[in-house]
Amino acid sequence: MTTITDVHVHDVRFPTAASGDGSDAINRGDYSATYVELTTDGGPTGAGFTFTNGRGNEITCAAVRALAHHVRGRTVAEIAAEPVAFWRSLTADVQLRWLGPEKGVIHMATGALVNAVWDLRAKLAGKPLWRFLAELPTDDLVATVDFHHITDALTPDEAAAILDKGRDGLADRLAGLDRDGFPSYTTSVGWLGYPDDKVRALTRAAYADGWRAVKMKVGGPLDDDLRRARIIRAEIGPDALLMMDANQVWDVDQAITAMTALAEVDPYWIEEPTHADDVLGHARIARAVTELTGGRCRVATGEVAANRVIFKQLLQAEAIGVMQVDACRVGGVDEVLAELLMAAKFGVPVCPHAGGVGLCEYVQHLAIFDHLRVGTGLDGRLVEYVDHLHEHFVDPVRTRGGRYLLPTAPGYSSTMRPESIAEFRFPDGPAWR
């Protein structure tokens, strides 16, 4: 019986701001990770993290330490036997819940710990997390989901029916992924801080490497956005997909005005067009964009959606045509399962948010599981890819021809290289001296 003996927290930061990597209409910080290691009494080490941006990492590290006592000293079998009780011990901590509830720093810290537990469970089973999840019995998966506050959108019986149906054709879908990989798009071509020549060169190179879906950042001066969009569209041609991401910078009316102009370049979606919590604003933008483009463009959001309840409302209000879950913004794998199941019920494809530090490594597992047991189809499903910082992980993502290849190592692909932790640990790592 494996017991979690201790929780170690590392403040790891990478100096990305100077080069413009990761730059958008709001964010300019250094990509960072609150990295968690769960040591055990003779078993493997569970690894998890939450992605942050610069100084914010100090706060999430402190939050993980404040929650660590809920994990330290518990057995993996005990957690697996009562997953919702374990999850609620973190999200409903009586002295910390007030800081959320179930949102923000405390919820991100919860995600780091919960994901580390799932990494540990998959390692103990000797399977990559996607396979570990896909092979779990329906009853075990349903028992993992906290249905509190979402039963008006998804009941346990409905979730079970979706997961049972997902068994049909699973072997064929897995064979297809093993042969072809999982469809992806790249955001590396169009960071807002990149000059036009760099955007053109990166787009041309990405297209040559097989990418047929690319994303750019918008939300600067509209003329600049349109000029950069025309450059990218010229390089990828009329048939490839061009997605846009405003990172919440616009008001609702501004978003509609901007998309009226940007519709010229035939965007596939507009991501985070307004404040992440503005469900009704997203719904209004979605209606306007559908009318502007004859349904060719849709609204996508979710990378900073706080929890399953916000996703429930976005789906109920028909405010999104693409759901973008983030592996560690919400409370880890348990809550992501709820969100995947709701999306399947409402018929909305899930295209997970990635980029950052290690998010690509995380979300490949979630997307593969979704395809195998939940959403099943690939229509409209893409996983974001950003070509940054993969070298710092023991089991980095692999792509070929614009597609993710299946991870094969046991775990959640979340283990960082010890030398990377030592080099970029803040403030004492050599990179920060």
C-alpha positions as CSV (number, residue, x, y, z in Angstrom):
1,M,0.0,0.0,0.0
2,T,1.6,3.2,-1.2
3,T,1.6,6.2,1.2
4,I,2.4,9.8,0.2
5,T,5.1,10.7,2.7
6,D,5.8,14.3,1.8
7,V,4.9,17.2,-0.5
8,H,7.7,19.3,-2.1
9,V,7.0,22.6,-3.8
10,H,9.3,24.3,-6.3
11,D,9.0,27.9,-7.7
12,V,10.3,27.4,-11.3
13,R,10.4,30.3,-13.7
14,F,11.6,30.7,-17.2
15,P,12.7,34.1,-18.7
16,T,10.4,34.2,-21.7
17,A,9.3,37.8,-21.5
18,A,12.4,39.3,-23.1
19,S,12.0,37.4,-26.4
20,G,8.2,38.0,-26.7
21,D,7.4,34.3,-26.3
22,G,3.9,34.0,-24.9
23,S,3.1,37.6,-25.4
24,D,-0.5,38.6,-25.9
25,A,-2.8,41.6,-25.5
26,I,-2.5,41.4,-21.7
27,N,0.3,39.1,-20.5
28,R,4.0,39.8,-20.8
29,G,5.5,37.8,-17.9
30,D,7.9,35.0,-17.5
31,Y,6.3,31.6,-17.9
32,S,6.4,29.8,-14.6
33,A,5.3,26.7,-12.8
34,T,4.4,25.9,-9.3
35,Y,5.9,22.4,-9.4
36,V,4.8,19.7,-6.9
37,E,6.5,16.4,-6.0
38,L,4.7,13.8,-3.9
39,T,7.2,11.4,-2.4
40,T,6.1,8.0,-1.3
41,D,7.3,5.1,0.9
42,G,9.2,3.2,-1.8
43,G,7.0,3.9,-4.8
44,P,7.4,6.4,-7.6
45,T,7.2,10.2,-7.1
46,G,4.0,11.9,-8.3
47,A,4.6,15.1,-10.2
48,G,2.1,18.0,-10.8
49,F,2.1,21.7,-11.4
50,T,0.1,24.7,-12.1
51,F,1.1,27.2,-14.8
52,T,1.5,30.8,-13.8
53,N,3.2,34.0,-15.0
54,G,6.1,35.5,-13.1
55,R,5.6,36.8,-9.5
56,G,2.2,35.1,-9.3
57,N,4.1,31.9,-8.8
58,E,5.0,32.9,-5.2
59,I,1.3,33.0,-4.3
60,T,0.4,29.6,-5.8
61,C,3.4,28.0,-4.2
62,A,2.2,29.3,-0.8
63,A,-1.3,28.0,-1.6
64,V,0.0,24.5,-2.4
65,R,1.9,24.5,0.9
66,A,-1.3,25.6,2.8
67,L,-3.2,22.6,1.2
68,A,-0.5,20.0,1.4
69,H,-1.6,18.6,4.7
70,H,-4.7,17.2,2.9
71,V,-2.4,15.0,0.8
72,R,0.6,14.2,3.1
73,G,0.2,10.9,4.9
74,R,-2.6,9.6,2.8
75,T,-2.5,6.3,0.9
76,V,-3.1,6.2,-2.8
77,A,-5.7,3.5,-2.3
78,E,-7.6,5.6,0.2
79,I,-7.7,8.5,-2.2
80,A,-8.8,6.3,-5.1
81,A,-11.5,4.7,-3.0
82,E,-13.2,8.1,-2.2
83,P,-12.1,10.5,-4.9
84,V,-14.8,13.1,-4.4
85,A,-14.2,13.2,-0.6
86,F,-10.5,13.7,-1.3
87,W,-11.2,16.5,-3.9
88,R,-13.6,18.3,-1.5
89,S,-11.0,18.1,1.3
90,L,-9.0,20.5,-0.9
91,T,-11.7,22.6,-2.4
92,A,-13.7,22.9,0.7
93,D,-11.0,23.5,3.3
94,V,-12.9,25.4,5.9
95,Q,-10.2,28.0,6.4
96,L,-9.3,28.5,2.8
97,R,-12.5,28.1,0.8
98,W,-13.4,31.7,1.4
99,L,-10.5,32.7,-0.9
100,G,-12.3,31.1,-3.8
101,P,-14.6,29.4,-3.6
102,E,-13.4,26.9,-6.2
103,K,-11.6,29.6,-8.2
104,G,-8.3,31.5,-8.5
105,V,-5.1,30.7,-6.6
106,I,-6.6,28.1,-4.2
107,H,-8.2,26.2,-7.1
108,M,-5.0,26.3,-9.1
109,A,-3.1,25.0,-6.1
110,T,-5.7,22.2,-5.8
111,G,-5.1,21.4,-9.5
112,A,-1.4,21.0,-8.9
113,L,-1.9,18.6,-6.0
114,V,-4.7,16.6,-7.7
115,N,-2.8,16.3,-10.9
116,A,0.2,15.0,-9.0
117,V,-1.9,12.3,-7.4
118,W,-3.2,11.2,-10.8
119,D,0.4,11.1,-12.1
120,L,1.2,8.9,-9.2
121,R,-1.8,6.6,-9.8
122,A,-0.9,6.2,-13.4
123,K,2.7,5.5,-12.7
124,L,1.8,2.9,-10.1
125,A,-0.4,1.3,-12.8
126,G,2.4,1.4,-15.3
127,K,0.3,3.3,-17.9
128,P,0.2,6.7,-19.4
129,L,-2.6,8.7,-17.9
130,W,-4.8,8.7,-21.0
131,R,-4.8,4.9,-21.1
132,F,-5.3,4.6,-17.3
133,L,-8.4,6.8,-17.6
134,A,-9.7,5.2,-20.7
135,E,-9.5,1.7,-19.2
136,L,-11.2,2.6,-15.9
137,P,-14.7,1.2,-15.4
138,T,-17.6,3.6,-16.0
139,D,-18.6,3.4,-12.3
140,D,-15.1,4.5,-11.2
141,L,-15.0,7.4,-13.6
142,V,-18.5,8.6,-12.5
143,A,-17.4,8.3,-8.9
144,T,-14.5,10.6,-9.6
145,V,-16.8,13.5,-10.6
146,D,-18.2,16.0,-8.1
147,F,-21.7,16.6,-9.5
148,H,-22.5,19.2,-6.9
149,H,-24.0,22.3,-8.6
150,I,-24.1,20.8,-12.1
151,T,-26.9,18.2,-11.9
152,D,-29.2,20.7,-13.8
153,A,-26.8,20.1,-16.7
154,L,-25.5,16.6,-16.2
155,T,-26.6,13.8,-13.9
156,P,-24.5,10.8,-12.8
157,D,-26.8,8.6,-14.9
158,E,-26.2,10.8,-18.0
159,A,-22.5,10.7,-17.4
160,A,-22.5,6.9,-17.1
161,A,-24.5,6.6,-20.4
162,I,-21.9,8.8,-22.2
163,L,-19.0,6.8,-20.8
164,D,-20.7,3.4,-21.6
165,K,-21.4,4.5,-25.1
166,G,-17.8,5.5,-25.4
167,R,-16.7,1.9,-25.1
168,D,-18.2,1.2,-28.6
169,G,-15.5,1.5,-31.2
170,L,-12.8,2.4,-28.7
171,A,-10.3,0.0,-30.1
172,D,-10.8,1.4,-33.6
173,R,-10.3,5.0,-32.4
174,L,-7.2,4.0,-30.5
175,A,-5.8,2.3,-33.6
176,G,-6.5,5.5,-35.6
177,L,-4.7,7.7,-33.0
178,D,-1.8,5.3,-32.9
179,R,-1.5,5.4,-36.7
180,D,-2.2,9.1,-37.4
181,G,-1.8,11.0,-34.1
182,F,-4.1,13.6,-32.7
183,P,-5.0,16.7,-34.7
184,S,-3.3,19.9,-33.5
185,Y,-2.8,23.6,-34.1
186,T,0.2,25.8,-33.4
187,T,0.2,29.1,-31.6
188,S,3.9,29.6,-32.0
189,V,3.5,31.7,-35.2
190,G,1.6,34.7,-33.9
191,W,2.5,36.0,-30.5
192,L,1.5,39.7,-30.3
193,G,5.1,40.8,-29.5
194,Y,6.5,39.3,-32.7
195,P,7.4,41.7,-35.6
196,D,5.8,41.1,-39.0
197,D,8.9,39.4,-40.6
198,K,9.1,36.9,-37.7
199,V,5.3,36.1,-38.0
200,R,5.7,35.6,-41.8
201,A,8.8,33.4,-41.4
202,L,7.3,31.3,-38.5
203,T,4.0,30.8,-40.4
204,R,5.8,29.7,-43.5
205,A,8.0,27.3,-41.6
206,A,5.0,25.9,-39.7
207,Y,3.1,25.3,-42.9
208,A,6.1,23.5,-44.4
209,D,6.2,21.3,-41.3
210,G,2.6,20.1,-41.9
211,W,0.6,22.5,-39.7
212,R,-2.8,23.2,-41.3
213,A,-4.2,25.1,-38.3
214,V,-2.5,28.1,-36.7
215,K,-3.5,30.7,-34.1
216,M,-2.6,34.3,-33.8
217,K,-3.0,36.8,-30.9
218,V,-5.2,39.8,-31.5
219,G,-6.3,42.7,-29.3
220,G,-3.7,45.3,-30.2
221,P,-4.6,48.2,-32.6
222,L,-7.2,46.8,-35.0
223,D,-5.2,47.8,-38.1
224,D,-2.2,45.9,-36.8
225,D,-4.3,42.8,-36.1
226,L,-5.7,42.8,-39.6
227,R,-2.3,43.4,-41.2
228,R,-0.8,40.4,-39.3
229,A,-3.8,38.3,-40.0
230,R,-3.5,39.0,-43.7
231,I,0.2,38.0,-43.6
232,I,-0.7,34.6,-42.0
233,R,-3.6,33.9,-44.3
234,A,-1.4,34.6,-47.3
235,E,1.1,32.1,-46.1
236,I,-1.3,29.3,-45.2
237,G,-3.7,29.7,-48.1
238,P,-7.5,29.6,-48.0
239,D,-8.0,26.1,-46.8
240,A,-6.0,26.0,-43.6
241,L,-7.6,27.1,-40.3
242,L,-6.7,30.5,-38.8
243,M,-7.8,31.0,-35.2
244,M,-7.6,34.2,-33.2
245,D,-7.2,34.8,-29.5
246,A,-8.0,38.2,-27.9
247,N,-7.1,37.1,-24.3
248,Q,-10.2,39.0,-22.8
249,V,-9.0,42.4,-23.8
250,W,-12.2,43.6,-25.5
251,D,-15.6,44.8,-24.2
252,V,-18.5,43.0,-25.8
253,D,-19.2,45.8,-28.3
254,Q,-15.5,46.1,-29.1
255,A,-15.3,42.4,-29.8
256,I,-18.2,42.6,-32.3
257,T,-16.7,45.6,-34.0
258,A,-13.3,44.0,-34.2
259,M,-14.7,40.7,-35.6
260,T,-16.6,42.6,-38.2
261,A,-13.3,43.7,-39.6
262,L,-11.3,40.5,-38.9
263,A,-14.0,38.4,-40.6
264,E,-12.3,39.3,-43.9
265,V,-9.6,36.6,-43.2
266,D,-12.1,33.9,-42.5
267,P,-11.2,33.0,-38.8
268,Y,-12.2,29.6,-37.5
269,W,-12.7,30.9,-34.0
270,I,-12.3,34.0,-31.8
271,E,-11.0,32.9,-28.4
272,E,-11.6,34.8,-25.2
273,P,-13.2,37.8,-26.9
274,T,-14.2,39.4,-23.6
275,H,-14.0,38.9,-19.8
276,A,-13.8,35.2,-18.9
277,D,-16.7,35.4,-16.5
278,D,-19.1,37.2,-18.8
279,V,-21.3,34.4,-19.9
280,L,-24.0,36.5,-21.4
281,G,-21.4,38.7,-23.1
282,H,-20.0,35.6,-24.8
283,A,-23.5,34.5,-25.8
284,R,-24.1,37.9,-27.5
285,I,-20.7,37.8,-29.3
286,A,-21.4,34.2,-30.4
287,R,-24.7,35.2,-32.0
288,A,-23.1,38.2,-33.7
289,V,-20.1,36.3,-35.0
290,T,-22.4,33.5,-36.3
291,E,-24.4,36.2,-38.2
292,L,-21.3,38.0,-39.5
293,T,-19.7,34.8,-40.9
294,G,-22.6,32.6,-41.8
295,G,-21.6,30.2,-39.0
296,R,-18.0,29.8,-40.2
297,C,-16.5,31.4,-37.1
298,R,-17.4,30.4,-33.6
299,V,-16.5,31.6,-30.0
300,A,-14.0,29.6,-28.0
301,T,-13.1,30.1,-24.4
302,G,-12.2,28.3,-21.2
303,E,-8.5,28.7,-20.4
304,V,-9.3,30.8,-17.4
305,A,-12.8,29.6,-16.8
306,A,-12.7,29.1,-13.0
307,N,-14.6,25.8,-12.6
308,R,-17.2,23.4,-13.9
309,V,-20.1,25.8,-12.9
310,I,-18.8,28.5,-15.3
311,F,-18.5,25.9,-18.1
312,K,-22.0,24.7,-17.3
313,Q,-23.4,28.2,-17.8
314,L,-21.4,28.8,-21.0
315,L,-22.9,25.6,-22.4
316,Q,-26.4,26.3,-21.2
317,A,-26.4,29.8,-22.7
318,E,-25.1,28.6,-26.1
319,A,-22.2,31.0,-25.5
320,I,-19.4,28.9,-27.0
321,G,-18.9,26.7,-30.0
322,V,-15.6,25.4,-28.7
323,M,-14.8,24.5,-25.1
324,Q,-11.2,25.1,-24.0
325,V,-10.4,23.3,-20.7
326,D,-7.2,24.1,-19.0
327,A,-5.5,21.2,-17.2
328,C,-4.5,23.1,-14.0
329,R,-6.7,26.3,-14.0
330,V,-9.5,24.1,-12.6
331,G,-9.2,21.6,-9.8
332,G,-7.3,19.0,-11.8
333,V,-8.3,15.8,-13.6
334,D,-11.4,15.3,-11.5
335,E,-13.0,18.5,-12.5
336,V,-11.9,18.3,-16.1
337,L,-13.8,15.0,-16.3
338,A,-17.0,16.8,-15.4
339,E,-16.3,19.4,-18.1
340,L,-15.6,16.9,-20.8
341,L,-18.8,15.1,-20.0
342,M,-20.9,18.2,-20.0
343,A,-19.4,19.2,-23.4
344,A,-20.3,15.8,-24.8
345,K,-23.9,16.1,-23.6
346,F,-24.2,19.6,-25.2
347,G,-22.5,18.6,-28.4
348,V,-19.6,21.1,-28.1
349,P,-16.1,19.9,-29.1
350,V,-13.3,20.3,-26.6
351,C,-10.0,21.8,-27.8
352,P,-7.8,22.0,-24.7
353,H,-5.7,25.1,-23.9
354,A,-2.0,24.5,-23.9
355,G,1.2,26.5,-24.2
356,G,2.8,27.8,-21.1
357,V,5.0,25.5,-19.0
358,G,4.0,21.9,-19.5
359,L,0.4,22.4,-20.5
360,C,1.0,20.6,-23.8
361,E,2.3,17.7,-21.9
362,Y,-0.8,17.6,-19.7
363,V,-3.6,18.2,-22.2
364,Q,-2.6,15.6,-24.7
365,H,-3.7,13.0,-22.2
366,L,-7.1,14.7,-21.6
367,A,-7.8,15.1,-25.4
368,I,-6.9,11.5,-26.1
369,F,-9.1,10.2,-23.2
370,D,-12.0,12.5,-24.4
371,H,-11.7,11.0,-27.9
372,L,-11.6,7.4,-26.6
373,R,-14.3,7.5,-24.0
374,V,-16.3,10.7,-24.0
375,G,-16.6,12.9,-27.2
376,T,-15.5,10.0,-29.5
377,G,-15.4,12.0,-32.7
378,L,-12.5,14.1,-34.0
379,D,-14.7,16.6,-35.9
380,G,-13.7,20.1,-34.7
381,R,-11.3,18.7,-32.1
382,L,-7.7,20.1,-32.0
383,V,-5.1,20.3,-29.3
384,E,-3.1,23.5,-29.0
385,Y,0.7,23.2,-29.5
386,V,3.3,25.8,-28.6
387,D,7.0,25.0,-29.3
388,H,8.3,26.2,-26.0
389,L,10.0,24.6,-22.9
390,H,9.3,21.0,-23.7
391,E,13.0,20.2,-23.2
392,H,12.5,20.6,-19.5
393,F,10.3,17.5,-19.2
394,V,11.3,13.9,-18.8
395,D,8.5,12.8,-21.2
396,P,8.0,15.8,-23.6
397,V,5.3,15.9,-26.2
398,R,6.1,14.6,-29.7
399,T,4.5,15.8,-32.9
400,R,4.6,14.8,-36.5
401,G,3.0,16.6,-39.4
402,G,0.9,18.9,-37.2
403,R,-0.3,16.0,-34.9
404,Y,0.4,14.9,-31.4
405,L,1.8,11.4,-31.1
406,L,0.5,9.2,-28.3
407,P,2.6,9.4,-25.1
408,T,3.7,6.0,-23.9
409,A,5.5,6.5,-20.6
410,P,3.6,5.8,-17.4
411,G,2.1,8.9,-15.7
412,Y,0.8,12.3,-16.7
413,S,4.0,13.5,-18.6
414,S,4.4,16.0,-15.8
415,T,7.8,15.1,-14.4
416,M,10.4,17.9,-14.9
417,R,14.0,17.2,-15.3
418,P,15.9,17.8,-12.0
419,E,18.6,19.8,-13.8
420,S,15.9,22.2,-15.1
421,I,14.4,22.6,-11.6
422,A,17.8,23.5,-10.3
423,E,18.7,25.9,-13.1
424,F,15.4,27.8,-13.1
425,R,14.3,27.6,-9.5
426,F,13.5,31.1,-8.3
427,P,15.3,33.1,-6.8
428,D,18.4,31.0,-6.3
429,G,18.7,29.1,-9.6
430,P,21.7,30.1,-11.9
431,A,19.2,31.5,-14.5
432,W,18.1,34.2,-12.0
433,R,21.3,35.2,-10.3
